[in-house]
Amino acid sequence: MIPELRRAYNAAFTDAKYATYRRRLAEGAGCPVEFRVAESPIFLPAELREAMVRATHEILGQLMAPGHQRASLAAVPPGFDVPGCDAHPLFVQVDFAVTREGDHPDGRLVPRLIELQGFPSLYGFQLFQALELRKLVPGGERLEFLLSNLDVEGYRRVVGEAIRGGHPAEHAVLLDLDPPTQKTYPDFAMTEKLWGVRAICPTTLEKRGRELWYRRDGNPTRILRIYNRVIVDELVAKKVELPFRYTEPLDVEWAGHPNWYFRWSKHALPWLRHPAVPEAVLLSDLDRPPDDLDRWVLKPLFSFAGTGVKVDVTPADLDAIPAECRRQTLLMRKVEYAPVIDTVDGNRSKAEVRIMVVWTARGPMPVTTLVRLSQGKMMGVDYNKDRTWVGASTSLWP
């Protein structure tokens, strides 16, 4: 999207360089990278980048309004209502499609909100991926990838303070189900390398009264802070039995608190009024289907990685949602991604940019971006498997 950088990158690209890049990612993480990484970064123009950051701050401002904060409480299932929820999420992800204004092929590039989540993302892997991708760009050492005037050490400090909360690394754990089997395990491995926080399966914990303990290098170690990466959908689907209940009070700190996974999510989209936010409505609040149903997308509120999303919606799809699930299903006006990434494979790729936020003592701080490239209807890394120049990436800019 910065033409001179794109031309230089594409002219210098080779499959051998891409293979070396993928190998270095696996070597750096110390494990295979099972999801697809794209052949290229995107080159994010200043005007578009600033529009995304500005929209992120404005959207978070609306979400913090007392009326929405009260309404968001209804999103939390009673069985996963964790005590001690704080006043705001510690981590927030705001995903924007790169679109053309008015969907006109020559319109200026503008962001359109696709998703938001009060939940951590790949803060470890993204730092490493950006540093490695920058090496593929001619003159890449002059390019930036961090926001809020951060340098690499500043990023490590801000994210590390959020994850560890001032505790020694051994008393903070990253919690997810069977971590080595997760596709996000490269991020878990990088998290331990960067901040010393180890990935632990919650089924292996020991509960002692209100305390949680785990074994670190064979030694019983008390947990004071949990970097929560457990996706509740997976917990429920696999019927996992834990040694503690989410609803009971525990003497641990949460980074971030699990309730924000529900409270700031697609559940919030119908509340937002912003030029970057498409119209959205819960099915439970829908009197009749819109006349232009083909211009809408159907989304389960708490699906992960795009599962259950329907991009070609029919009246039968709406009728098939049972009454008890309609409050958990969103109808959202379709966003037309602009194919703006020139590639060397004969196609053009579309981009979705995640603004990754850490909430500091001074307020929400955008720290970096995560990018998904696609040449199909869906953006997640599990899609477009038969294409090239798609998958996980990041943004670079002068």
Helices and strands as residue ranges (DSSP letters): H 3-12, H 15-29, E 42-43, H 46-63, H 66-72, G 73-75, G 78-80, E 91-100, G 101-103, E 109-117, H 123-134, G 140-142, H 152-164, G 169-171, E 172-175, G 179-181, H 185-195, E 198-200, G 202-204, E 206-208, E 211-216, E 219-223, E 225-228, H 232-237, E 253-255, H 260-263, G 266-271, E 280-282, G 283-285, G 293-295, E 296-300, H 315-319, G 323-328, E 329-333, E 341-342, E 348-360, E 363-374, E 391-393, E 395-396
